[in-house]
């Protein structure tokens, strides 16, 4: 490499090095200036949705068992909602639903949220007390029906299965009776068993919350697991 070319190469490297250092200093200074500006101006202003959520939370959280509060706009039908999910039993939800709805409607009055639909819903989350209560209620239903059917129709009852709808669905109680009834007797005996179950529900289980708050469906099967009653 000639002396002139060598010196030119070193000078070029020096210029690049200076540029890199200068660029780095500029970036650092720019970042520092941005942070300083943000401190002077404070945090960005809250939008109307956040402010309203904070107002609602301040009014109802702590006083009521609230899981979640949200403001939603549905693009498909252009509907706008304020959704509030309440934790607790059905009885608790029923007792506070209207109160919370009224509080929120008063808060959004004369604001841009006045036209929003207020939905106070029961949370899908189930606490331990609710699970225990449901377990006990189902146990009472199963034990009572099994005992009384075995007495009323000895030799015919093979087993009982109970199921209930999830907490967030319309309440429905399904009672399935497996029997040892032959096909030739299934119509008569199946109807008798079904009538007995209804009497048990009305006379002995009328105070059971799952019975008196649910739609009850009864399915009876012969010994071949074929459904034999025609009510449902």
C-alpha positions in Angstrom: 0.0 0.0 0.0 1.4 3.4 -1.0 2.1 6.1 1.6 -0.7 8.3 0.3 -3.3 5.5 0.2 -2.3 4.4 3.7 -2.7 7.9 5.1 -6.1 8.3 3.3 -7.3 5.0 4.8 -6.3 6.1 8.4 -8.0 9.5 7.9 -11.2 7.8 6.7 -11.2 5.5 9.7 -10.8 8.4 12.0 -13.8 10.2 10.4 -16.0 7.1 10.8 -14.9 6.8 14.4 -15.7 10.4 15.1 -19.1 10.0 13.4 -20.0 6.9 15.5 -19.0 8.6 18.7 -20.9 11.8 17.8 -24.0 9.8 16.8 -23.8 7.9 20.1 -23.6 11.1 22.1 -26.5 12.6 20.2 -28.7 9.5 20.9 -27.8 9.6 24.6 -28.5 13.4 24.8 -31.8 12.9 22.9 -33.0 10.2 25.4 -32.0 12.4 28.4 -33.9 15.4 26.9 -37.0 13.2 26.4 -36.9 11.9 30.0 -36.5 15.5 31.3 -39.4 16.7 29.1 -41.6 13.8 30.4 -40.8 14.7 34.0 -41.7 18.4 33.4 -45.0 17.6 31.6 -46.0 14.7 33.8 -47.7 11.4 32.7 -49.9 11.5 29.6 -53.5 12.5 30.4 -56.0 9.7 31.1 -58.7 9.1 28.5 -62.4 9.3 29.3 -62.8 5.4 29.6 -60.1 5.1 32.2 -61.5 8.0 34.2 -65.0 6.5 34.2 -63.7 3.0 35.2 -61.8 4.6 38.1 -65.0 6.4 39.2 -67.1 3.2 39.1 -64.4 1.3 40.9 -64.2 3.9 43.6 -67.9 3.7 44.2 -68.5 0.0 44.2 -65.2 -1.8 44.9 -64.9 -2.7 48.6 -68.6 -2.2 49.2 -69.5 -5.1 46.8 -67.8 -8.3 45.8 -66.6 -7.2 42.3 -64.4 -9.4 40.1 -64.1 -7.1 37.0 -65.3 -3.8 35.6 -64.9 -3.1 31.9 -66.1 -0.7 29.1 -66.6 -2.4 25.8 -67.6 -1.4 22.2 -68.8 -4.2 20.0 -67.8 -3.5 16.4 -70.2 -6.1 14.9 -73.4 -4.4 16.1 -71.9 -1.1 17.3 -73.3 -1.6 20.8 -71.5 -0.1 23.8 -71.6 -1.6 27.3 -70.3 -1.2 30.8 -69.9 -4.7 32.2 -69.6 -5.5 35.9 -69.0 -9.1 37.1 -70.1 -9.9 40.7 -68.6 -12.7 42.8 -70.7 -14.7 45.2 -73.8 -16.9 45.5 -76.9 -16.4 43.4 -78.7 -15.0 46.5 -76.0 -12.4 46.9 -76.0 -11.5 43.3 -79.8 -11.0 43.3 -79.6 -8.8 46.3 -77.0 -6.3 44.9 -77.6 -6.4 41.2 -80.1 -3.5 41.1 -78.2 -1.4 43.6 -75.0 -1.6 41.5 -76.8 -0.9 38.3 -78.4 2.2 39.8 -75.1 3.5 41.1 -73.4 3.1 37.7 -76.3 4.7 35.9 -76.1 7.8 38.2 -72.3 8.0 37.5 -72.7 8.0 33.8 -75.6 10.4 33.7 -74.8 13.5 31.5 -71.6 12.0 30.3 -70.7 10.4 26.9 -71.4 7.0 28.6 -75.0 7.8 29.3 -76.2 5.8 26.3 -74.1 2.8 27.3 -75.9 -0.3 28.5 -75.0 -1.3 32.0 -74.7 -5.1 32.5 -74.3 -6.4 36.0 -73.6 -10.1 35.7 -72.8 -12.9 38.0 -69.2 -14.0 37.7 -68.5 -17.5 36.3 -66.0 -18.0 39.0 -67.3 -20.3 41.8 -66.0 -19.9 45.3 -65.4 -22.8 47.7 -68.6 -22.1 49.7 -70.7 -22.3 46.5 -69.1 -25.5 45.4 -69.8 -27.0 48.9 -73.4 -25.8 48.8 -74.0 -27.3 45.3 -72.4 -30.6 46.4 -74.7 -30.8 49.5 -77.8 -29.9 47.5 -77.1 -32.6 44.8 -76.3 -35.1 47.5 -79.7 -34.4 49.2 -81.6 -34.8 45.9 -79.8 -38.1 44.9 -80.1 -39.7 48.4 -83.8 -38.8 48.7 -84.9 -40.0 45.2 -82.8 -43.2 45.4 -84.3 -44.1 48.8 -87.9 -43.4 48.0 -87.8 -45.0 44.5 -86.3 -48.2 46.0 -89.2 -48.4 48.4 -91.9 -47.5 45.9 -90.6 -49.6 43.0 -88.5 -52.5 44.6 -86.4 -54.5 42.2 -86.6 -52.0 39.4 -84.1 -49.2 40.2 -80.6 -49.8 39.0 -79.0 -46.3 39.6 -79.5 -42.6 39.5 -77.4 -39.9 37.8 -77.8 -36.2 38.5 -76.4 -33.3 36.6 -76.8 -29.5 36.8 -76.0 -26.7 34.3 -73.0 -24.5 34.8 -73.4 -21.5 37.1 -73.4 -19.0 34.2 -76.2 -21.0 32.3 -79.9 -21.1 32.8 -80.5 -23.3 35.8 -81.3 -26.9 34.8 -81.4 -30.1 36.8 -81.4 -33.4 34.9 -82.4 -36.6 36.7 -81.6 -39.9 34.9 -83.1 -43.1 36.3 -81.6 -46.4 35.2 -84.0 -49.3 35.7 -84.1 -53.0 35.2 -87.5 -52.8 33.4 -88.0 -55.1 30.4 -89.3 -53.6 27.2 -92.8 -55.2 27.5 -93.4 -53.4 30.8 -91.5 -50.2 30.2 -94.3 -47.9 29.2 -96.5 -48.6 32.3 -93.7 -48.9 34.9 -91.7 -46.1 33.3 -94.6 -43.7 33.7 -95.1 -44.8 37.3 -91.5 -44.2 38.2 -91.6 -40.7 36.6 -94.7 -39.8 38.6 -93.0 -41.0 41.8 -90.0 -38.7 41.1 -92.3 -35.7 40.6 -94.0 -36.5 43.9 -90.7 -36.7 45.7 -89.6 -33.3 44.3 -92.9 -31.7 45.3 -93.3 -33.2 48.7 -89.8 -33.8 50.0 -87.4 -31.6 48.0 -89.5 -28.4 47.5 -87.1 -26.4 49.7 -84.0 -27.6 47.9 -82.6 -24.6 46.0 -81.5 -26.6 43.0 -85.0 -28.0 42.7 -87.1 -24.9 43.2 -84.8 -22.6 41.0 -84.2 -25.0 38.1 -86.0 -26.5 35.2 -86.2 -30.2 36.1 -85.9 -32.8 33.4 -86.4 -36.5 34.1 -85.1 -39.3 31.9 -85.9 -42.9 32.6 -84.1 -45.9 30.8 -85.0 -49.6 30.6 -82.5 -52.3 31.3 -81.1 -51.9 27.8 -80.3 -48.2 28.5 -83.0 -47.1 26.1 -85.1 -44.0 27.1 -88.6 -45.2 27.9 -90.5 -42.1 29.2 -91.9 -39.6 26.7 -92.2 -36.4 28.7 -88.9 -35.0 27.3 
